[in-house]
Amino acid sequence: MGLWEVDLKTGPAIYVLAVNENNAIYKSYEKVIEKTKVIPSNEGFEKWKKGIEKVYMHYFRELDESRFNLY
């Protein structure tokens, strides 16, 4: 699991905990949907992905899943 920064072309950056880059993009989209209370759609998600300038991983740590349950 890592700390990912999703920078948008419009300026803001969104930080999420995610397993990989694709998961970080999806989680950042979910955060925006939650804050703006917009109905999610496939078209909205594709538009969202086009508005991303870069995705950067700040920190990553391999987790031992046998030690605890992941939900």
Secondary structure, DSSP 8 states (H G I E B T S, - for coil): -EEEEEEETTS-EEEEEESSHHHHHHHHHHHHHHHHT----HHHHHHHHHTEEEEEEEEE----GGGS---
